[in-house]
Amino acid sequence: MAYTNFTVETDADGIALVTWDMPGKSMNVFTAEVLEELNALIDATVADKAIKGVVITSGKSSFSGGADLSMIKSLFSVYQDEKARNPATAAQKLFDLVGRMTGLFRKLETCGKPWVSAINGTCMGGALEMSLACHGRVASNAKSVKLALPEVKVGIFPGAGGTQRISRLADAQSALQMMTTGQSLTAARAKAMNLLHQVVEPDQLISAAKQMIKDGLKPVAPWDEKGFKVPGGGIWTPAAAQLWPAAPAILRRETSGNYPAALAILKCVYEGLQVPFDTGLKIEQRYFTQVLQTTEAYSMIRSLFISMQELGKGARRPAGQPKTELKKVGVVGAGFMGASIAYVTAAAGIAVTLIDRDIEAAGKGKAVAEGLVKESVGKGRITRDEGAALLACITPSADYADLSDADLVIEAVFEDRDVKKAVIEAVEAVLPAGAVFATNTSTLPITGLAKNSKRPTDFIGIHFFSPVEKMLLTEVILGKETGDRALAVALDYVAAIKKTPIVVNDTRGFFVNRCVLRYMSEAYDMLIEGVPPAMIENAAKMAGMPVGPLALNDEVAIDLSLKILKAAVADLGDKAVDVRHMQLVTRLVEDEGRFGRKNSKGFYDYPPKPGKKSLWPGLKDLYPQKKAEEIDVNVLKQRFLATIALEAARTMEEGIVTDPREADVGSILGFGFAPYTGGALSYIDAMGVKAFVELCETLAKAYGRQFKPTALLKDMAAKGETFYGRFDPYGVKTAA
Ligand code: NAD
């Protein structure tokens, strides 16, 4: 049989080398066709008497990324369609569907001939689950080899046997840790966990895999052998009695009970280890079916898997603009942000000219990049040579003439209109025609800055977040006159540096900072009401925020908050800010000298390392404190999520953000908005706009007008609309 996605070569020893290499794709993924072909391959190799065993590997630099988008999407659409037609059988249909991969891998495992997975690169999700069903697993020791079951990060869990096989190979604690965090393992770590049989040099990979078969590898999984014992003895041992009672509590501490998939992993392993393997698979299949029906799974997959990929692949890129391969990027301002922007640009293999007021200052910026390279080399993320190549891409300079062949220049100089004006003029004096100028301003409207430009159509905002090398998001901001070409170049650049872009229209604070300010502002209100500071921080974390609002304010700097409040008063008048907030922040900064983490004194105290930060005790003396039992923590949680979601809704209403995918992805990647919700607008859609409006009205009565629902929300509530229905990103009017 001829396969589209696999080639088969059988050698003189009767070992079939199956190479997975999907045409037209940069990475192998599981599609319906791949599963069909794999099924046929198992049948064919079993039927062929000349074949003694099979080695499966990949023809690409990675092994496989796991399931394809279309497969995941189809699980949801089949279930939704069936639910609409016949609710009684929808869950059964979903159950049968999710069992297909499980059944196929079990068929491979019990086919009677030995299979060895030869893992040559990244092996994720379903691909690792398939490898676990093989009788032998060999991985190359190349740095690019990473093994993971990352499903939990998008609201689901390994549902093709992963929970059962991992927990029968590795000790329970490591298995749980791996699956509930979705962490990537190096080949060495995977071997130490007993998930791999061998780790070899890349050029030995296939021969080592074949050798396992020649050495008589038994085509029987350990759990199918008589007398199989779970590592560590299973659930009813003294060691397990230490682990299992604590495990749900630890999970709850880490996730506040917000992630059904993470809890399902615990259940699958705990219940599965007490029964025969095939029953364990059934248990997993049941929980998987259940988790797929949760709002969390639906929303997380939509935002963190589907939308993120779509935005990354240029969903908002204007049509008809040729792709720009950036050869040289200029970065002006080699300070805190500029140095890191130069680093991430060079990491993408793009030459960078890094300019500051003098060569010493520019050199300091490069030194920051050197520090980052040193750290990456130290942690084994890149080799010494790769680090050297990266640094060779960065040329410090104080001469604007060096920008005469740049494709794109990004300015990250002081946040001062006059300084920026001078830089825009100096850059444009040398910038070639067609090159694009981008500003990294965080507060100054792009349209206003573009007034200093002779070519405002080539002028755009590219707003990075700190720390630039870690944050996955960039906001691309359109000024009134920004042209399609500038947008295309900006998006090509963001794609090259492997970040996810959201495209927003010009406004004070753009999208992310507008929402973040609401989060911190609600915390100010709570402090003023007398809510104990620790309760504020804990409630935010229980709501799913990764960092409490007071800790976040310390990172951003409290003196910056004061600056922003003062600027708002100067530009928009006294009413633009809450006078109590101004008093609070002024007191902290001007009376107490508490600027945030940068001077080790903010809402928290920061003792020298290894001391741990703790809330500043003086905070409690600023306002009369309520008793914890007088406060409903659920209301605190709602206030945090609702105030941010309302701001996101306002940005849609104002046309600042036009695509709900961007508000959702931007809110999670930009400031960690409770990821289990799928983002700020999915949070509203999931509860229903009507219910959200009612919640906001209740909160407005009790806590202030910041919660007043907007005209758009009321209109949507009356019409029974959702954000994904009304602002359908795919252009087809359907209810989400
Ligand atoms: P910074 O003070 O650390 O760095 C600014 C750099 O610009 C300094 O090295 C300075 O010497 C240089 N500079 C000033 N005038 C110059 C000129 N005329 N020519 C060349 N270089 C000049 O500031 P930063 O925190 O890196 O912020 C830079 C920009 O990025 C600001 O617009 C800020 O709003 C924005 N931003 C900052 C953050 C953040 O977290 N700090 C986040 C997003 C955006």
Residues whose N, C-alpha, C, O or C-beta is under 5 A from the ligand:
A	BS01	NAD	V332 G333 A334 G335 F336 M337 G338 I355 D356 R357 A361 A412 V413 F414 E415 V419 N440 T441 S442 T443 F464 S466
